[in-house]
Amino acid sequence: MSVRVAVPVELETYLDELTEALTSSAELDGLYLLGSAALGGYEHGRSDVDVVAVTSRSLSHDERRRLATAAEAVPCPARKLELVVYPRGSDAWEINLDTGEQVAYDPESEPSFWFVIDRALAERHALPLLGPPWSQLFEPVPRDALLEAIAASLDSVGLPGAVRALAWIESGEWLSKPAAEAWLRERVRGDLEGLL
């Protein structure tokens, strides 16, 4: 069972402004906070802000650019905003934005495993900023697809991501990176006690 966390206080004003900017630029059916902020592991100044927006329909290229520009125009108090935009009813994104770094409009340009893992994590931990619960806009990620995505990600996620994957495989729960590291330390401690 997942534990619900509150939006970090440091992000409240920013998320309100981001919501207003995005809804002024496109018709949104949902807006969700993911990542460390939704998992209770947000560290102000170190963490990214992960947000998924769901538009009511597929956007033209010009509409996508306007929406990305609107997101970039809101100063992010965290390390950066990672915004992914999906049209309703699709698991193929139309915008993948890392503020100040890159914006992509073609799902073929990025490895798909990141998005599969994020959608699976969101099923249990997405904090709605606008619209209904996540499950009303997205179908669950099939377990086989998630396992394939985790396997594909292992060369890219680094040790904290691999520890998170292991914790999920063993417990069925997604943890923040700091919580996953604590989980691994306790697991190793328990294994050591069994050997001493």
C-alpha positions as CSV (number, residue, x, y, z in Angstrom):
1,M,0.0,0.0,0.0
2,S,1.4,3.4,-1.0
3,V,1.6,6.3,1.4
4,R,0.3,9.7,0.2
5,V,2.7,12.6,0.7
6,A,1.9,16.3,0.5
7,V,3.4,18.6,-2.1
8,P,6.6,20.0,-0.7
9,V,6.0,23.5,0.7
10,E,9.0,24.9,-1.3
11,L,7.2,23.9,-4.6
12,E,3.6,25.0,-3.8
13,T,3.8,28.5,-5.4
14,Y,5.8,27.3,-8.3
15,L,3.4,24.5,-9.1
16,D,0.4,26.9,-8.9
17,E,2.2,29.2,-11.4
18,L,3.2,26.3,-13.6
19,T,-0.4,25.0,-13.6
20,E,-1.7,28.4,-14.6
21,A,0.9,28.8,-17.4
22,L,0.2,25.3,-18.8
23,T,-3.6,25.6,-18.6
24,S,-3.4,29.0,-20.3
25,S,-1.5,27.4,-23.2
26,A,-3.4,24.2,-23.8
27,E,-6.5,22.4,-22.7
28,L,-5.4,20.0,-20.0
29,D,-7.3,17.0,-18.6
30,G,-4.7,16.3,-15.9
31,L,-1.5,17.5,-14.4
32,Y,0.5,15.3,-12.0
33,L,3.5,15.7,-9.7
34,L,5.8,12.6,-9.8
35,G,9.4,11.7,-8.9
36,S,11.0,12.5,-5.5
37,A,8.3,15.1,-4.6
38,A,5.6,12.5,-4.9
39,L,7.6,9.8,-3.2
40,G,8.5,12.0,-0.1
41,G,12.2,12.2,-1.1
42,Y,12.3,15.8,-2.4
43,E,15.5,17.7,-1.4
44,H,15.2,21.4,-2.2
45,G,18.0,22.6,-4.4
46,R,19.1,19.1,-5.3
47,S,16.0,17.4,-6.7
48,D,14.3,17.9,-10.0
49,V,10.5,18.6,-10.2
50,D,8.9,15.8,-12.3
51,V,5.5,16.7,-13.8
52,V,3.3,15.0,-16.3
53,A,0.6,16.9,-18.2
54,V,-2.2,15.3,-20.1
55,T,-3.8,17.3,-23.0
56,S,-7.3,16.7,-24.1
57,R,-6.1,15.9,-27.6
58,S,-2.9,15.6,-29.7
59,L,-1.3,18.9,-30.2
60,S,0.1,20.4,-33.4
61,H,3.9,21.1,-33.5
62,D,3.3,24.8,-33.0
63,E,1.0,24.1,-30.0
64,R,3.7,21.8,-28.5
65,R,6.3,24.6,-28.8
66,R,4.0,27.1,-27.2
67,L,3.3,24.8,-24.3
68,A,7.0,24.1,-23.8
69,T,7.8,27.8,-23.9
70,A,5.1,28.5,-21.3
71,A,6.7,25.9,-19.0
72,E,10.2,27.3,-19.5
73,A,8.9,30.8,-18.7
74,V,8.1,29.9,-15.1
75,P,11.3,30.0,-13.0
76,C,11.8,26.7,-11.4
77,P,13.0,26.8,-7.7
78,A,14.4,23.2,-8.0
79,R,17.4,22.0,-10.0
80,K,15.1,21.8,-13.1
81,L,11.6,20.9,-14.3
82,E,11.2,17.6,-16.1
83,L,7.9,17.9,-17.9
84,V,6.4,15.1,-20.1
85,V,3.2,15.8,-22.0
86,Y,0.8,13.0,-23.2
87,P,-2.4,13.4,-25.2
88,R,-5.3,11.7,-23.4
89,G,-5.6,8.0,-24.3
90,S,-2.0,7.7,-25.4
91,D,1.2,6.3,-23.9
92,A,3.3,8.1,-26.5
93,W,4.4,11.5,-25.3
94,E,4.4,14.6,-27.3
95,I,6.8,16.8,-25.3
96,N,9.7,15.8,-23.1
97,L,11.2,19.0,-21.6
98,D,14.2,19.4,-19.2
99,T,14.2,23.1,-18.5
100,G,17.4,24.8,-19.6
101,E,18.7,21.6,-21.1
102,Q,16.6,20.2,-23.9
103,V,13.1,19.8,-25.3
104,A,12.1,16.9,-27.6
105,Y,8.9,16.4,-29.5
106,D,9.5,12.9,-31.0
107,P,9.1,9.8,-28.8
108,E,11.4,7.9,-31.1
109,S,14.3,10.3,-30.1
110,E,14.4,9.0,-26.5
111,P,14.7,5.6,-24.9
112,S,11.2,4.5,-24.1
113,F,12.1,2.7,-20.8
114,W,12.2,6.0,-18.8
115,F,8.6,6.7,-19.6
116,V,7.3,3.2,-18.9
117,I,9.0,3.3,-15.5
118,D,7.6,6.8,-14.7
119,R,4.1,5.8,-15.7
120,A,4.3,2.7,-13.5
121,L,5.5,4.7,-10.6
122,A,2.7,7.3,-11.2
123,E,0.1,4.6,-10.9
124,R,0.6,4.5,-7.1
125,H,2.3,7.8,-6.3
126,A,1.2,10.6,-8.7
127,L,-0.1,13.7,-6.9
128,P,-2.8,15.3,-8.9
129,L,-2.4,19.0,-9.4
130,L,-5.3,19.2,-11.8
131,G,-7.9,16.7,-12.9
132,P,-8.9,13.2,-11.8
133,P,-6.7,10.5,-10.3
134,W,-4.0,9.1,-12.6
135,S,-5.9,5.8,-13.1
136,Q,-8.8,7.6,-14.8
137,L,-6.5,8.8,-17.6
138,F,-3.9,6.0,-18.0
139,E,-4.2,2.3,-18.4
140,P,-1.9,0.3,-16.0
141,V,1.5,-0.6,-17.3
142,P,1.6,-4.3,-17.9
143,R,4.1,-6.1,-15.5
144,D,6.0,-7.7,-18.5
145,A,6.4,-4.2,-20.1
146,L,7.7,-2.8,-16.8
147,L,10.2,-5.6,-16.3
148,E,11.4,-5.1,-19.8
149,A,11.8,-1.4,-19.2
150,I,13.7,-2.0,-15.9
151,A,16.0,-4.4,-17.7
152,A,16.6,-1.9,-20.5
153,S,17.3,0.9,-18.0
154,L,20.0,-0.9,-16.0
155,D,22.9,0.5,-18.0
156,S,21.6,4.0,-17.8
157,V,20.1,4.5,-14.3
158,G,23.2,4.4,-12.2
159,L,23.4,2.7,-8.8
160,P,20.5,4.6,-7.1
161,G,18.2,3.7,-9.9
162,A,19.3,0.1,-9.9
163,V,18.7,-0.1,-6.1
164,R,15.2,1.4,-6.6
165,A,14.5,-1.3,-9.2
166,L,15.6,-4.0,-6.9
167,A,13.5,-2.7,-4.1
168,W,10.4,-2.6,-6.4
169,I,11.1,-6.2,-7.7
170,E,11.3,-7.5,-4.1
171,S,8.6,-5.4,-2.5
172,G,6.3,-4.2,-5.3
173,E,6.7,-0.6,-3.9
174,W,8.5,2.3,-5.6
175,L,10.8,4.2,-3.2
176,S,12.6,7.5,-3.5
177,K,16.3,7.2,-4.2
178,P,17.2,8.0,-0.5
179,A,14.6,5.5,0.8
180,A,15.9,2.8,-1.6
181,E,19.4,3.4,-0.3
182,A,18.2,3.1,3.3
183,W,16.3,-0.1,2.3
184,L,19.5,-1.6,0.8
185,R,21.6,-0.7,3.9
186,E,19.0,-2.5,6.1
187,R,18.9,-5.5,3.9
188,V,22.7,-5.8,3.9
189,R,22.8,-5.3,7.7
190,G,20.2,-8.1,8.1
191,D,22.3,-10.4,5.8
192,L,25.4,-9.6,7.7
193,E,23.8,-10.4,11.1
194,G,22.8,-13.8,9.7
195,L,26.5,-14.4,8.8
196,L,28.0,-13.2,12.1
